[in-house]
Amino acid sequence: MCEHHAEKIAEQWYQAVSTNPRTPSYHSIPKETCLFQAAFLYKNLRSAYFSDNSFQQVRQLLDQLQYIEGLYAKGVPLPEAIYALVLMRRHIWLYSEFQVLCNTALDLQQEIESVNRTLLLFDYATYILAQKYHEMAG
């Protein structure tokens, strides 16, 4: 679902992150930058979701975007960068809540597995973010 609705989910995420009191640094980052990065991650989550090495795939996606380096260079504090990822993950569920109906026990089981796997990917992204911030701070 993420890859097919990436722009729509990214827009909803941007509306939240650009006005949230916990992410004031994002209020001044250009909308186009935020939308591009969020949509890129949403579109490419599938590659990490189905990867044999999801941790490495998440790292590659973040590196490809220079996502963490860009945030660090803009002076975005680590707690705000982490909260932005939390909001990014949350907006997947806010969007999908209205899109997915579980008609059978199997549907429900598949939805639970999908939620757990996606949570894991964002856990990896959060760990990689914190690790790289620590390395860059020297």
C-alpha atoms as one frame of an Amber mdcrd trajectory, in Angstrom:
protein
   0.000   0.000   0.000   2.804   2.424   0.872   4.415   2.480  -2.532   1.129
   3.129  -4.364   0.056   5.960  -2.066   3.477   7.337  -1.109   2.806  10.936
  -2.115  -0.528  11.064  -0.309   0.925   9.570   2.891   3.984  11.839   2.634
   1.721  14.882   2.355  -0.200  13.876   5.475   3.090  13.248   7.305   4.416
  16.636   6.206   1.315  18.399   7.520   1.968  16.789  10.904   5.752  17.170
  11.111   5.771  20.762   9.872   3.378  21.913  12.591   4.126  19.572  15.485
   5.590  21.277  18.571   7.953  18.299  19.029   9.556  18.905  15.619  10.206
  22.657  15.396  13.294  22.197  13.202  11.078  20.701  10.494   8.934  23.840
  10.398  11.638  25.601   8.372  12.770  22.717   6.123  11.384  23.255   2.607
   8.204  21.317   1.941   9.610  19.879  -1.300  12.605  18.415   0.554  10.446
  16.783   3.204   7.930  15.411   0.706  10.620  14.019  -1.588  12.389  12.201
   1.242   9.226  10.825   2.839   7.765   9.673  -0.482  11.083   8.043  -1.425
  11.144   6.088   1.830   7.484   5.101   1.544   7.948   3.964  -2.071  11.032
   1.929  -1.247   9.973   0.305   2.026   8.916  -2.738   0.027  12.528  -3.537
  -0.874  13.460  -3.599   2.819  10.252  -5.392   3.793  11.043  -8.384   1.588
  14.831  -8.286   1.874  16.828 -11.132   3.392  18.813  -8.446   5.212  16.261
  -5.775   6.065  18.624  -3.891   8.369  21.172  -3.433   5.592  18.459  -2.507
   3.097  17.082   0.196   5.409  20.631   1.512   5.840  21.071   1.607   2.045
  17.811   3.523   1.573  18.806   6.106   4.170  22.313   6.371   2.690  20.974
   6.699  -0.854  18.922   9.708   0.249  21.688  11.102   2.455  18.744  11.383
   4.827  20.618  11.363   8.115  23.518  13.490   6.920  21.052  16.063   5.604
  19.208  16.291   8.904  22.455  16.557  10.829  23.772  19.269   8.500  20.525
  21.236   8.966  21.029  21.069  12.734  17.952  18.939  13.401  18.346  17.634
  16.974  18.330  13.849  17.353  15.078  13.727  19.382  13.276  15.641  16.621
  14.724  13.409  13.901  13.570  10.340  15.813  10.109  11.788  16.374   9.820
  12.576  12.668  10.408   8.857  11.975   7.769   7.995  14.584   5.330  10.276
  12.768   6.339   8.762   9.430   5.546   5.280  10.726   2.327   6.482  12.350
   1.044   8.015   9.127   1.303   4.679   7.354  -1.205   3.317   9.857  -3.420
   6.372   9.854  -3.710   6.080   6.087  -4.082   2.305   5.940  -6.661   2.231
   8.732  -9.215   3.553   6.280  -8.046   1.413   3.375  -7.833  -2.116   4.776
 -10.715  -4.266   5.887 -10.062  -7.566   7.624 -12.820  -9.932   6.598 -11.317
 -13.183   7.842  -8.972 -14.425  10.539  -6.338 -14.899   7.820  -6.711 -11.251
   6.745  -6.266 -10.175  10.344  -3.201 -12.397  10.794  -1.620 -11.005   7.627
  -2.321  -7.444   8.781  -0.699  -8.140  12.162   2.367  -9.620  10.460   2.577
  -6.599   8.181   2.370  -4.212  11.137   5.084  -6.096  13.008   7.404  -6.173
  10.010   6.912  -2.476   9.287   7.553  -1.624  12.943  10.810  -3.553  12.703
  11.890  -1.548   9.640  11.270   1.726  11.457  13.067   0.380  14.533  16.057
  -0.279  12.283  15.812   3.222  10.812  15.705   4.743  14.301  18.739   2.746
  15.421  20.694   3.667  12.284  19.730   7.323  12.738  20.918   7.397  16.369
  24.109   5.495  15.539  25.024   7.804  12.659  24.254  10.965  14.669  26.583
   9.637  17.379  29.332   8.962  14.827  28.965  12.391  13.212  29.061  14.125
  16.596  32.462  12.474  17.020
